């Protein structure tokens, strides 16, 4: 029965694709217009940014690829602050293709670029999760982690980026993707339990049945979400079918494990009874008809009858899963899934014939559904952007607190100062850039036209945008008879 160890395929997402983007001219123009600097001097930085974007279009399907996407995402924060003023557009369009339909969308808003990169971070996690070897514990734990992070990325996107022009980033789609990832985590949790438990004791099997019922529950919810009017038109039919197949398959498994617990485990001894009763009271959604719990747990014949009812239901559900599977051409080509379904079906059938007696004259009742329960609730893990540190590529433009797209200032003034008896006649405060805090009336600074609130950006031609207070004071002190030339800007 090697099929026990075959992992059912998971659903990974394709990455959104994007067109190349040439930012050289728009950014150079913005630098000369807005920052009053020579745009050509920043070509190296602009090209470096464009190379990073180019690399991000085809990330490797592993941790390094995730890091690359995160690095680009974090770099967009600086691009936004430096080049995207609130009321004016750069005239650049960001083009992206929908991951589910391939339909192109474009927007001028940088938020569309950020959202699309975030979507790809989620999608890449789904691919990493789907690729793990889930027949081993480390593989299962990595798959759980990857699907939880995928759910976190889609959830973050849903909460922080509205008005996306593409379908895959609509609230309805993202909601569906979060639920799908949570269901895939829940399925891995079930697989983890089958791996960890020696399934020969009664309580462990009840627990497995409840875990399977929980997986069925979450996949039913995904199926409902996928079949809503505005979602089902663009979700692949193979996904909808697969989710439906899984919900039927896990329902069948929940009844199968219930039957195994009842038929393969010895009746409860007096010592075991209290614990088994406690577990069994919360096991079914409605109590099974027939004798009291105590009789049921201690009488082999009563256990067999209820076990047989559960197996009957399991077989019906296995057959339903196989029927739905057969309706989809794409899934029919996936032998793995087919193999798992028919293995589970045969296993239930052979168990049924083993416990079925020729002299059974009772009508096999309808087994009640099993109460879903899990010992490990899926977590939605939000993206941790701070784990990938980046430095602002356009650092040379100056500190963001002043040199950002939202601030405006007058052109740089170059002022020549001679030192008077009382020094230059102004006081300074702050760092990077240093601010003129006060101007002494009648002093040489006042005569030269310096004002309180001016920022010093150069001293004798040395760039001081990033200089600390002490450095600027030192530069001013070291000037001789010929005086000093300082460059200042006024916001």
Secondary structure as UniProt FT lines:
FT   HELIX           2..5
FT   HELIX           24..34
FT   HELIX           39..42
FT   HELIX           43..56
FT   TURN            57..58
FT   HELIX           63..83
FT   TURN            86..87
FT   STRAND          94..97
FT   TURN            99..101
FT   STRAND          104..107
FT   HELIX           110..131
FT   TURN            134..135
FT   HELIX           137..160
FT   HELIX           167..169
FT   HELIX           171..196
FT   TURN            199..200
FT   HELIX           202..226
FT   HELIX           229..232
FT   TURN            233..234
FT   HELIX           237..264
FT   HELIX           270..281
FT   TURN            282..283
FT   HELIX           293..298
FT   HELIX           300..326
FT   HELIX           329..332
FT   HELIX           335..355
FT   TURN            358..359
FT   HELIX           385..387
FT   TURN            393..394
FT   HELIX           395..397
FT   TURN            400..402
FT   TURN            405..406
FT   STRAND          413..417
FT   TURN            421..422
FT   STRAND          426..429
FT   STRAND          434..439
FT   TURN            441..442
FT   HELIX           444..448
FT   TURN            452..453
FT   STRAND          455..459
FT   TURN            460..461
FT   STRAND          462..463
FT   TURN            465..466
FT   HELIX           469..477
FT   TURN            481..482
FT   STRAND          484..489
//
